[in-house]
């Protein structure tokens, strides 16, 4: 009855959303998503962030009430630094020029523009129709226009390709604006400027489109130092590189379940998670994005959220960025055990520690240890070990009289109260101790050191229960800090690190109307603020704890809303802050819901892990193909077998490496 009650609450919550519960997008056979524009859902506007090694773009697009298409671009060049050279110190320009608005056909502007379809697949593609009915003696002239908008993979360029087609029986003459303009950022406002932003059209001017034929023209927007030679961008080559990048991601770490929405949302999340890596002076740096956070790293977004994901994806540049981020944090180790900065900014030359100690050492140790185990490169693990060990010792020195870890704040940096010691920091420290024990064995440090970390973890687990375990708003779950009497989203954290003492009450609290909203978990009961990261941690923890049926209902709802609703196609950061920007690491957290939640993978060694499959009762299978990590590239299959599930692992050549059956929700130890 309790499960039924919660599902009813979910239905009530969803039905109360109004227009936002209706899908706007649908999934194509090739894995892309499309919006078939209809008058009933107009006007509608949205934006999407896309990134390359030297640029990021928030493309604002939409269809107006008259069915015409609108586009705007907010472009950031992270390595063109401006003054002050701080966290938000990348060159940013807003460019809303629309070459289509300057088109003339047979000497006149179109009488009507009809947008038919918008598509996402790592690019933004728009299909529309331009109508002309000026001539009384001739039928209405219809031209077809397809435009593709995307960032370059490895150039500081935003590119647009336009294909204008004449399906009619007569030749048509068109005039396409020839534009070339510059915006110059003054030297006094730049670190190495002046910088020049160039808007350039290609293959434009007066053209004849023969009957049944098409013409192609392009727009590029680039930025560079004024003393550098202007870039010559081949848009067709840039399009090939962008498509190749997306294909590489979609061909690795492939989720296969009976639910195509989940499979597709997972595929899209891989794009956003992996694309936001910038080639800085300080090496490759993964950045959250959102027009604010580039050429910099954070202890939560990078060290904790996304770096443990990268080895599973098998994207070399992602792994390189993870290793590089830990190297940067390691620069700040010190004998006095003063806190490591929360973020290292401006291509690595500066840092930010404005929120004090947020539990950053626990975040770094947690992420670095999990990364090292999964990446399974002994030399890299040996390099990272001093940082892991230092962060563990820093956290140990912060243990208070109640046996939990003190910190000035948490990753929300004072936006909500966190007391002197919060549940998140201690839980991450606990998981880091467990991983460190495994690493000690892999690095040949002997049983004594490994046992010491394991013993510390067991003691901390007891202290977490004694200090944070509490009845909050009628649920026997956790208080987030001493004195906290309102439910918080981060009570999910223990479930994500294997602490299940209060799993039922915690799950009930997370899915109660006090915390669950139309957009996932509220940060605090009674508040409208939500951060997708806590929702994704919550879903991951619920699955890991075996609450699969309820978890799946909420995961399906969340995934459908983010992929096919009115704000697509990726997980978002927060609301109202930053108005739901497509920050990158949240997409990695979405993928980890499956890897660590439904599949229950927990690294235990360079070639070993435990797996606790939580196959939903309505599914006969769930697979993850082309998984990387633990010294292998492998396919993982979970198949329903009577009252058990069968776990099969095959390597890239099809050889079976592991095959065992277990009760659903039971744990298996895998050694490859």
C-alpha positions as CSV (number, residue, x, y, z in Angstrom):
1,X,0.0,0.0,0.0
2,X,2.9,2.3,0.8
3,X,4.3,1.9,-2.8
4,X,0.9,2.5,-4.3
5,X,0.4,5.6,-2.2
6,X,3.7,7.1,-3.4
7,X,3.0,6.2,-7.1
8,X,-0.4,8.0,-6.7
9,X,1.4,11.0,-5.3
10,X,3.7,11.0,-8.3
11,X,0.7,10.9,-10.6
12,X,-0.8,13.8,-8.8
13,X,2.5,15.7,-9.0
14,X,2.8,15.1,-12.7
15,X,-0.8,16.0,-13.5
16,X,-0.4,19.3,-11.6
17,X,2.3,20.5,-13.9
18,X,0.1,21.7,-16.7
19,X,1.6,22.2,-20.2
20,X,5.0,21.1,-19.1
21,X,4.0,17.4,-18.7
22,X,3.2,17.1,-22.5
23,X,6.0,15.8,-24.7
24,X,7.2,18.3,-27.3
25,X,9.9,16.1,-28.7
26,X,10.0,12.5,-30.1
27,X,12.7,10.0,-30.7
28,X,13.8,9.2,-34.3
29,X,15.0,5.8,-35.4
30,X,18.6,7.0,-35.7
31,X,18.7,8.0,-32.0
32,X,18.2,11.8,-32.6
33,X,15.2,13.6,-31.3
34,X,12.9,15.9,-33.3
35,X,10.2,18.5,-32.6
36,X,7.5,18.3,-35.3
37,X,6.2,21.9,-35.1
38,X,2.5,22.3,-34.7
39,X,0.5,25.4,-34.1
40,X,-0.8,24.0,-30.8
41,X,2.5,24.2,-29.1
42,X,3.5,27.7,-30.3
43,X,5.2,29.8,-29.4
44,X,8.0,27.7,-27.8
45,X,11.6,28.6,-27.2
46,X,14.5,26.8,-25.6
47,X,18.3,26.8,-25.6
48,X,21.0,24.2,-25.7
49,X,24.7,24.3,-24.8
50,X,27.3,22.7,-27.1
51,X,31.0,22.7,-26.6
52,X,34.3,22.0,-28.3
53,X,38.0,22.3,-27.2
54,X,38.1,26.0,-27.8
55,X,34.6,27.3,-27.7
56,X,31.2,26.8,-26.0
57,X,27.9,28.1,-27.3
58,X,24.5,28.5,-25.8
59,X,22.2,28.5,-28.8
60,X,18.8,30.1,-28.1
61,X,16.3,28.9,-30.6
62,X,12.5,28.7,-31.0
63,X,9.5,29.0,-33.1
64,X,7.3,32.1,-32.8
65,X,3.5,32.3,-32.9
66,X,3.6,33.0,-36.6
67,X,5.6,29.8,-37.2
68,X,8.9,31.7,-38.0
69,X,12.1,30.4,-36.6
70,X,14.3,32.5,-34.3
71,X,17.9,32.0,-33.3
72,X,20.5,33.7,-31.0
73,X,23.9,32.7,-29.9
74,X,25.8,33.3,-26.7
75,X,29.4,32.3,-27.4
76,X,32.3,31.8,-25.0
77,X,35.9,31.4,-25.9
78,X,37.4,30.2,-22.6
79,X,41.0,30.6,-23.4
80,X,40.7,34.2,-24.6
81,X,40.9,35.6,-21.1
82,X,39.5,38.9,-20.1
83,X,40.1,41.2,-17.1
84,X,39.5,40.4,-14.3
85,X,40.9,37.0,-15.0
86,X,38.7,35.1,-12.7
87,X,36.2,32.2,-12.8
88,X,34.0,34.0,-15.4
89,X,36.9,35.4,-17.3
90,X,36.4,33.9,-20.8
91,X,35.5,36.2,-23.8
92,X,31.7,36.1,-24.2
93,X,29.8,37.7,-27.1
94,X,26.1,37.6,-28.0
95,X,25.4,37.4,-31.7
96,X,21.8,37.3,-32.9
97,X,22.3,37.9,-36.6
98,X,20.1,35.7,-38.7
99,X,21.2,35.5,-42.4
100,X,17.8,34.0,-43.3
101,X,16.1,37.3,-42.4
102,X,18.2,39.0,-45.2
103,X,17.3,36.5,-48.0
104,X,15.6,37.8,-51.1
105,X,14.0,35.5,-53.6
106,X,13.2,37.1,-57.0
107,X,14.0,40.4,-55.5
108,X,11.6,40.2,-52.5
109,X,11.4,38.9,-49.0
110,X,9.4,35.7,-48.3
111,X,5.8,36.4,-47.5
112,X,5.7,33.6,-44.9
113,X,8.2,31.3,-43.1
114,X,6.9,27.9,-41.9
115,X,9.1,25.9,-39.5
116,X,8.4,22.2,-39.9
117,X,11.0,20.4,-37.7
118,X,13.8,21.0,-35.3
119,X,16.2,18.2,-34.5
120,X,19.0,17.5,-31.9
121,X,21.8,14.9,-32.4
122,X,24.8,16.8,-31.1
123,X,23.9,19.5,-33.6
124,X,20.9,21.7,-34.0
125,X,19.1,21.1,-37.4
126,X,16.1,23.1,-38.5
127,X,13.9,22.4,-41.5
128,X,11.6,25.1,-42.7
129,X,9.7,26.4,-45.8
130,X,9.9,29.8,-47.3
131,X,6.8,30.9,-49.2
132,X,6.4,33.6,-51.9
133,X,3.0,34.6,-53.3
134,X,3.6,38.0,-54.8
135,X,2.7,37.1,-58.4
136,X,-1.0,36.9,-59.2
137,X,-0.4,34.9,-62.3
138,X,1.9,32.4,-60.7
139,X,1.3,29.8,-58.0
140,X,2.8,30.2,-54.6
141,X,6.6,29.6,-54.7
142,X,7.9,27.3,-52.0
143,X,11.6,26.9,-51.2
144,X,12.9,24.4,-48.6
145,X,15.6,25.5,-46.2
146,X,17.6,23.2,-43.9
147,X,20.1,24.8,-41.5
148,X,22.6,23.0,-39.2
149,X,24.2,24.8,-36.3
150,X,27.1,23.4,-34.3
151,X,30.5,24.1,-32.6
152,X,33.8,23.0,-34.0
153,X,35.5,20.1,-32.3
154,X,39.0,21.6,-32.2
155,X,38.7,25.2,-33.6
156,X,37.4,28.4,-31.8
157,X,34.6,28.4,-34.3
158,X,30.8,28.2,-34.4
159,X,29.5,27.0,-37.7
160,X,26.3,27.1,-39.6
161,X,25.4,25.3,-42.9
162,X,22.4,26.3,-45.0
163,X,20.9,24.2,-47.8
164,X,18.3,26.1,-49.8
165,X,16.4,23.9,-52.2
166,X,14.0,24.7,-55.1
167,X,11.5,21.8,-55.5
168,X,9.6,23.7,-58.2
169,X,9.6,23.4,-62.0
170,X,11.2,26.8,-62.8
171,X,14.6,28.4,-62.0
172,X,14.7,30.8,-59.1
173,X,17.1,33.7,-58.4
174,X,18.1,34.4,-54.8
175,X,20.2,37.0,-53.1
176,X,22.0,35.9,-49.9
177,X,23.6,38.6,-47.8
178,X,27.4,38.8,-48.1
179,X,28.5,39.8,-44.6
180,X,31.9,40.2,-43.0
181,X,32.1,42.0,-39.7
182,X,34.4,42.2,-36.7
183,X,34.0,42.9,-33.0
184,X,37.2,43.9,-31.2
185,X,37.7,43.4,-27.4
186,X,40.1,46.2,-26.3
187,X,43.5,45.3,-25.1
188,X,42.9,47.1,-21.8
189,X,40.0,44.7,-21.0
190,X,41.9,41.5,-22.1
191,X,44.8,39.5,-20.7
192,X,46.5,38.9,-24.1
193,X,44.4,41.0,-26.4
194,X,43.1,42.7,-28.2
195,X,40.8,39.8,-29.4
196,X,38.8,39.8,-32.6
197,X,35.5,38.1,-33.1
198,X,34.7,37.6,-36.8
199,X,31.3,36.9,-38.4
200,X,31.8,35.6,-41.9
201,X,29.4,34.3,-44.6
202,X,30.7,31.9,-47.3
203,X,29.4,31.2,-50.8
204,X,26.8,33.9,-50.6
205,X,25.7,36.7,-53.0
206,X,23.4,36.4,-56.1
207,X,22.6,32.8,-57.0
208,X,20.4,30.9,-59.4
209,X,18.8,27.8,-58.1
210,X,17.8,25.6,-61.0
211,X,14.5,23.7,-60.8
212,X,14.9,20.7,-58.6
213,X,18.4,21.8,-57.4
214,X,19.9,23.2,-54.2
215,X,22.6,25.7,-53.2
216,X,24.7,25.6,-50.0
217,X,26.0,28.6,-48.1
218,X,27.7,29.0,-44.7
219,X,28.2,31.2,-41.7
220,X,31.2,31.0,-39.3
221,X,31.8,32.9,-36.1
222,X,35.4,32.8,-34.8
223,X,37.5,34.5,-32.2
224,X,41.3,34.8,-31.8
225,X,44.0,37.2,-30.9
226,X,44.2,40.2,-33.2
227,X,47.8,39.5,-34.2
228,X,47.0,35.9,-35.4
229,X,46.2,35.0,-39.0
230,X,42.4,34.9,-39.6
231,X,41.1,31.4,-39.5
232,X,40.0,29.7,-42.7
233,X,37.2,27.4,-41.6
234,X,36.0,24.6,-43.8
235,X,32.4,24.1,-42.5
236,X,32.0,20.7,-44.2
237,X,35.1,19.4,-42.5
238,X,34.1,20.8,-39.2
239,X,30.7,19.0,-39.6
240,X,32.5,15.7,-40.3
241,X,34.6,16.1,-37.1
242,X,31.6,17.0,-35.0
243,X,29.6,14.0,-36.3
244,X,32.6,11.7,-35.8
245,X,33.0,12.9,-32.2
246,X,29.3,12.2,-31.4
247,X,29.5,8.8,-33.2
248,X,32.5,7.8,-31.1
249,X,30.6,8.5,-27.9
250,X,27.4,6.8,-29.1
251,X,29.4,3.7,-30.2
252,X,30.8,3.2,-26.7
253,X,29.1,2.6,-23.4
254,X,25.8,1.8,-25.0
255,X,22.7,1.3,-22.7
256,X,20.2,-1.2,-23.9
257,X,17.0,-1.6,-22.0
258,X,13.3,-2.2,-23.0
259,X,12.8,1.5,-22.5
260,X,13.9,3.5,-25.5
261,X,13.5,6.9,-23.7
262,X,16.1,5.8,-21.1
263,X,18.4,4.5,-23.7
264,X,18.2,7.7,-25.7
265,X,18.6,10.0,-22.7
266,X,21.7,8.0,-21.7
267,X,23.1,8.5,-25.2
268,X,22.5,12.2,-25.2
269,X,24.0,12.6,-21.7
270,X,27.2,11.1,-23.0
271,X,27.5,14.0,-25.5
272,X,27.2,16.8,-22.9
273,X,29.3,15.0,-20.3
274,X,32.3,14.5,-22.7
275,X,32.2,17.6,-25.0
276,X,32.9,20.2,-22.3
277,X,36.7,19.7,-22.1
278,X,38.8,22.7,-23.0
279,X,42.4,22.7,-24.2
280,X,43.9,25.2,-21.8
281,X,47.4,26.3,-21.0
282,X,47.1,24.1,-18.0
283,X,46.2,21.1,-20.0
284,X,42.7,19.7,-20.8
285,X,40.2,20.9,-18.3
286,X,36.6,19.7,-18.1
287,X,34.4,22.7,-17.3
288,X,30.7,22.8,-16.2
289,X,29.7,25.5,-18.7
290,X,26.6,27.5,-18.4
291,X,28.3,30.7,-19.7
292,X,30.1,30.9,-16.4
293,X,32.4,28.0,-15.7
294,X,35.2,27.3,-18.2
295,X,38.9,26.6,-18.3
296,X,38.7,25.7,-14.6
297,X,38.0,22.7,-12.4
298,X,36.0,22.1,-9.2
299,X,36.4,19.5,-6.4
300,X,32.7,18.6,-6.8
301,X,31.9,18.9,-10.6
302,X,35.1,17.4,-11.8
303,X,36.9,15.5,-9.0
304,X,33.7,14.0,-7.6
305,X,30.9,13.9,-10.2
306,X,32.4,13.3,-13.6
307,X,36.0,11.9,-13.3
308,X,34.8,8.5,-11.9
309,X,32.6,8.2,-15.0
310,X,35.3,8.8,-17.6
311,X,37.0,5.4,-17.6
312,X,33.7,3.6,-18.3
313,X,33.2,5.8,-21.4
314,X,36.6,5.1,-22.8
315,X,37.1,8.6,-24.3
316,X,40.8,9.2,-24.0
317,X,40.6,12.9,-23.8
318,X,38.1,12.6,-20.9
319,X,40.5,10.4,-19.0
320,X,43.3,12.8,-19.8
321,X,41.3,15.7,-18.4
322,X,40.5,13.7,-15.2
323,X,44.2,12.9,-14.5
324,X,45.1,16.5,-15.3
325,X,42.5,17.8,-12.8
326,X,43.9,15.7,-10.0
327,X,47.4,16.9,-10.8
328,X,46.2,20.5,-10.4
329,X,44.6,19.8,-7.0
330,X,47.8,18.0,-6.0
331,X,49.8,21.2,-6.4
332,X,48.0,22.6,-3.3
333,X,48.9,19.8,-0.9
334,X,50.8,21.3,2.1
335,X,52.4,20.1,5.3
336,X,50.2,22.3,7.4
337,X,47.0,20.6,6.0
338,X,45.4,23.8,5.0
339,X,42.4,23.3,2.7
340,X,42.9,22.6,-1.0
341,X,41.0,25.3,-3.0
342,X,37.5,24.4,-4.1
343,X,38.3,25.4,-7.7
344,X,41.4,26.1,-9.8
345,X,40.6,28.7,-12.4
346,X,41.9,30.8,-15.3
347,X,43.6,27.9,-17.1
348,X,45.2,26.8,-13.8
349,X,47.0,30.0,-12.9
350,X,44.7,31.0,-10.1
351,X,42.2,29.5,-7.6
352,X,39.0,30.2,-5.7
353,X,38.3,29.3,-2.1
354,X,35.5,31.8,-1.3
355,X,33.4,29.2,0.5
356,X,36.1,28.0,2.7
357,X,36.5,24.2,3.2
358,X,33.4,22.7,1.5
359,X,34.6,19.1,2.3
360,X,36.7,19.4,-0.9
361,X,39.3,16.9,0.4
362,X,36.6,14.3,0.8
363,X,35.3,15.0,-2.7
364,X,38.7,14.7,-4.2
365,X,39.7,11.5,-2.4
366,X,36.3,9.9,-3.2
367,X,36.6,10.7,-6.9
368,X,40.4,10.1,-7.4
369,X,40.2,6.7,-5.7
370,X,37.3,5.5,-7.7
371,X,38.9,6.8,-10.9
372,X,42.2,5.1,-10.2
373,X,40.6,1.7,-9.6
374,X,38.4,1.8,-12.7
375,X,41.1,3.3,-15.0
376,X,43.3,0.4,-13.9
377,X,46.6,2.0,-14.8
378,X,49.1,1.3,-12.0
379,X,51.4,4.1,-12.9
380,X,48.6,6.6,-12.8
381,X,47.3,5.2,-9.5
382,X,50.7,5.6,-8.0
383,X,50.8,9.2,-9.2
384,X,47.4,9.9,-7.7
385,X,48.0,8.1,-4.4
386,X,49.9,10.9,-2.6
387,X,46.9,13.2,-3.3
388,X,44.4,10.6,-2.1
389,X,46.4,9.9,1.0
390,X,46.8,13.6,1.8
391,X,43.0,14.2,1.4
392,X,42.2,11.3,3.6
393,X,44.6,12.6,6.3
394,X,43.1,16.1,6.0
395,X,39.6,14.7,6.5
396,X,40.8,12.6,9.5
397,X,42.2,15.7,11.1
398,X,38.8,17.3,10.7
399,X,36.9,14.6,12.7
400,X,35.1,16.2,15.6
401,X,34.1,14.8,19.0
402,X,31.1,13.0,17.5
403,X,33.4,11.2,15.1
404,X,32.2,12.9,11.9
405,X,34.0,15.3,9.6
406,X,33.8,19.1,10.2
407,X,33.7,21.5,7.2
408,X,32.8,25.1,6.7
409,X,30.1,24.4,4.2
410,X,29.2,21.8,1.5
411,X,29.0,21.9,-2.3
412,X,26.1,24.4,-2.1
413,X,28.5,26.9,-0.6
414,X,26.2,28.4,1.9
415,X,23.1,28.7,-0.3
416,X,21.5,26.4,2.3
417,X,22.7,25.8,5.9
418,X,25.1,22.9,6.4
419,X,26.2,23.3,10.0
420,X,29.7,22.5,11.2
421,X,29.6,19.0,10.0
422,X,27.3,17.8,7.2
423,X,26.2,14.3,6.0
424,X,27.6,14.7,2.5
425,X,31.2,15.3,3.6
426,X,31.3,12.4,6.0
427,X,29.7,10.0,3.5
428,X,32.1,10.8,0.8
429,X,35.0,10.4,3.2
430,X,33.6,7.0,4.2
431,X,33.5,5.9,0.5
432,X,37.0,7.2,-0.1
433,X,38.4,5.2,2.9
434,X,36.8,2.0,1.4
435,X,38.3,2.7,-2.0
436,X,41.7,3.5,-0.5
437,X,41.7,0.1,1.2
438,X,41.3,-1.6,-2.2
439,X,44.0,0.6,-3.7
440,X,46.5,-0.3,-1.0
441,X,46.2,-3.9,-2.0
442,X,46.6,-3.1,-5.7
443,X,49.7,-0.9,-5.1
444,X,51.3,-3.4,-2.8
445,X,51.2,-1.4,0.3
446,X,50.5,-4.3,2.6
447,X,47.6,-5.5,4.6
448,X,48.3,-3.3,7.6
449,X,47.6,0.0,5.8
450,X,44.6,-1.4,3.9
451,X,43.1,-2.7,7.2
452,X,43.7,0.6,8.9
453,X,41.6,2.4,6.2
454,X,39.0,-0.3,6.4
455,X,38.8,0.0,10.1
456,X,38.4,3.8,9.9
457,X,35.6,3.3,7.4
458,X,33.7,1.0,9.7
459,X,34.1,3.3,12.7
460,X,32.9,6.3,10.6
461,X,29.9,4.4,9.3
462,X,28.8,3.8,13.0
463,X,29.4,7.5,13.7
464,X,27.4,8.6,10.7
465,X,24.4,6.5,12.0
466,X,24.8,7.8,15.6
467,X,25.3,11.5,14.7
468,X,23.1,12.0,11.6
469,X,20.5,9.3,12.0
470,X,17.3,11.0,13.1
471,X,13.5,11.3,12.7
472,X,13.0,14.3,10.4
473,X,9.4,15.3,9.6
474,X,8.1,11.9,10.5
475,X,10.8,9.9,8.5
476,X,13.5,7.8,10.3
477,X,16.1,9.0,7.9
478,X,19.0,11.5,8.4
479,X,19.4,15.0,9.6
480,X,21.8,16.8,7.3
481,X,23.6,18.6,10.1
482,X,23.1,18.9,13.9
483,X,20.0,21.0,14.5
484,X,18.5,20.3,11.1
485,X,14.8,19.6,11.4
486,X,13.7,19.9,7.7
487,X,14.2,17.2,5.1
488,X,17.0,17.8,2.7
489,X,17.7,16.3,-0.7
490,X,21.2,15.2,0.3
491,X,19.9,12.6,2.7
492,X,20.3,10.3,-0.3
493,X,24.1,10.4,0.0
494,X,24.6,7.4,2.3
495,X,22.7,5.2,-0.2
496,X,25.2,6.1,-2.9
497,X,28.1,4.9,-0.8
498,X,26.7,1.6,0.4
499,X,25.2,2.7,3.7
500,X,21.7,1.2,3.7
501,X,20.8,1.2,7.4
502,X,17.9,3.7,6.8
503,X,17.2,2.9,3.2
504,X,13.4,2.4,3.4
505,X,12.7,5.5,5.4
506,X,15.1,7.6,3.3
507,X,13.5,6.4,0.1
508,X,10.1,7.2,1.4
509,X,11.3,10.7,2.4
510,X,12.9,11.3,-1.0
511,X,9.8,10.4,-2.9
512,X,7.4,12.1,-0.5
513,X,5.5,15.3,-1.5
514,X,7.8,17.1,1.0
515,X,10.8,16.7,-1.3
516,X,9.7,15.4,-4.7
517,X,8.5,18.0,-7.2
518,X,7.7,18.2,-10.9
519,X,11.4,18.8,-11.5
520,X,12.8,16.2,-9.1
521,X,14.1,16.7,-5.6
522,X,13.7,20.1,-3.9
523,X,16.9,21.1,-2.1
524,X,14.9,21.5,1.1
525,X,11.3,20.6,1.9
526,X,9.1,23.6,1.3
527,X,11.5,25.4,-1.0
528,X,11.1,25.8,-4.8
529,X,14.9,25.5,-5.4
530,X,16.0,22.3,-7.1
531,X,19.4,21.1,-8.3
532,X,19.4,18.1,-10.7
533,X,22.6,16.8,-9.2
534,X,20.8,15.9,-5.9
535,X,17.9,14.3,-7.9
536,X,20.5,12.2,-9.8
537,X,22.3,11.2,-6.7
538,X,19.0,10.3,-5.1
539,X,17.9,8.1,-8.0
540,X,21.3,6.4,-8.0
541,X,21.1,5.7,-4.3
542,X,17.5,4.4,-4.5
543,X,18.5,1.8,-7.1
544,X,21.6,0.8,-5.3
545,X,19.5,0.2,-2.2
546,X,17.2,-2.1,-4.1
547,X,14.2,0.2,-4.3
548,X,13.9,-0.6,-8.0
549,X,10.2,-0.4,-8.7
550,X,9.7,3.1,-7.2
551,X,13.1,4.3,-8.5
552,X,12.2,3.3,-12.0
553,X,8.9,5.2,-12.0
554,X,10.6,8.4,-11.0
555,X,13.6,7.8,-13.3
556,X,11.3,7.3,-16.3
557,X,9.4,10.4,-15.4
558,X,12.5,12.5,-15.0
559,X,14.2,11.2,-18.2
560,X,11.1,11.8,-20.3
561,X,10.8,15.3,-19.0
562,X,14.5,16.2,-19.6
563,X,14.7,14.5,-23.0
564,X,11.3,15.1,-24.6
565,X,9.6,17.9,-22.5
566,X,10.0,21.6,-22.7
567,X,13.7,21.9,-21.6
568,X,15.8,19.4,-23.5
569,X,17.8,17.3,-24.1
570,X,20.2,17.2,-21.1
571,X,20.0,17.2,-17.3
572,X,20.2,20.8,-15.9
573,X,22.0,22.5,-13.1
574,X,19.4,24.3,-11.0
575,X,16.4,26.6,-10.7
576,X,16.0,29.5,-10.1
577,X,19.8,30.0,-10.0
578,X,21.1,30.0,-13.6
579,X,17.7,29.1,-14.9
580,X,18.4,25.4,-15.7
581,X,21.6,25.7,-17.6
582,X,23.0,22.5,-19.2
583,X,26.0,22.1,-16.9
584,X,28.1,19.2,-18.1
585,X,28.8,17.1,-15.1
586,X,25.1,16.6,-14.3
587,X,25.0,14.5,-17.5
588,X,27.7,12.2,-16.1
589,X,25.7,11.9,-12.9
590,X,22.8,10.7,-15.1
591,X,24.9,8.0,-16.6
592,X,26.1,7.0,-13.1
593,X,22.5,6.3,-12.1
594,X,22.7,3.3,-14.4
595,X,26.3,2.2,-14.0
596,X,26.3,2.4,-10.2
597,X,22.6,2.2,-9.5
598,X,20.7,-0.2,-11.8
599,X,23.8,-2.2,-12.6
600,X,25.4,-1.7,-9.2
601,X,29.0,-1.6,-10.3
602,X,31.5,-0.8,-7.6
603,X,35.2,-0.9,-8.4
604,X,37.3,-3.0,-6.0
605,X,40.6,-3.4,-7.9
606,X,42.4,-2.8,-11.2
607,X,40.6,-5.7,-12.8
608,X,37.8,-6.4,-10.3
609,X,34.5,-5.0,-9.2
610,X,31.3,-6.0,-7.5
611,X,28.1,-5.9,-9.4
612,X,24.6,-5.8,-7.8
613,X,22.1,-5.9,-10.6
614,X,18.7,-4.4,-9.9
615,X,16.7,-5.6,-12.9
616,X,13.2,-4.1,-12.9
617,X,10.5,-6.7,-12.6
618,X,8.9,-5.7,-15.9
619,X,12.2,-6.1,-17.8
620,X,13.7,-9.3,-19.2
621,X,17.1,-7.8,-19.7
622,X,19.3,-4.8,-19.4
623,X,22.7,-4.5,-21.2
624,X,25.6,-2.2,-21.3
625,X,27.7,-2.7,-24.4
626,X,31.3,-1.5,-25.1
627,X,32.1,-0.8,-21.5
628,X,35.6,0.3,-20.7
629,X,37.6,-0.1,-17.5
630,X,39.2,-2.7,-15.3
631,X,41.8,-3.5,-18.0
632,X,39.1,-4.6,-20.5
633,X,36.6,-3.5,-23.1
634,X,33.6,-5.6,-22.5
635,X,29.9,-6.1,-23.0
636,X,27.7,-6.6,-19.9
637,X,24.4,-8.5,-20.1
638,X,21.8,-8.9,-17.3
639,X,19.2,-11.5,-18.3
640,X,16.1,-12.7,-16.3
641,X,16.4,-16.4,-15.6
642,X,13.4,-17.7,-13.6
643,X,13.7,-16.1,-10.2
644,X,17.3,-15.1,-10.7
645,X,19.3,-13.0,-13.1
646,X,22.2,-14.1,-15.1
647,X,25.2,-11.8,-15.5
648,X,27.3,-12.4,-18.6
649,X,30.5,-10.4,-19.5
650,X,32.1,-10.8,-22.9
651,X,35.3,-9.1,-24.1
652,X,35.5,-7.2,-27.4
653,X,36.2,-10.4,-29.4
654,X,33.2,-12.2,-27.9
655,X,34.9,-14.4,-25.4
656,X,32.9,-15.0,-22.2
657,X,34.9,-13.7,-19.3
658,X,32.2,-14.1,-16.6
659,X,28.9,-15.9,-16.3
660,X,27.0,-16.4,-13.1
661,X,23.4,-16.3,-11.8
662,X,22.3,-14.5,-8.6
663,X,19.1,-13.4,-7.0
664,X,18.0,-10.1,-8.3
665,X,19.6,-7.5,-6.1
666,X,22.3,-9.9,-5.0
667,X,26.0,-9.1,-5.1
668,X,28.6,-10.8,-7.3
669,X,32.4,-10.3,-7.3
670,X,33.8,-10.1,-10.7
671,X,37.5,-10.5,-11.6
672,X,38.4,-10.0,-15.3
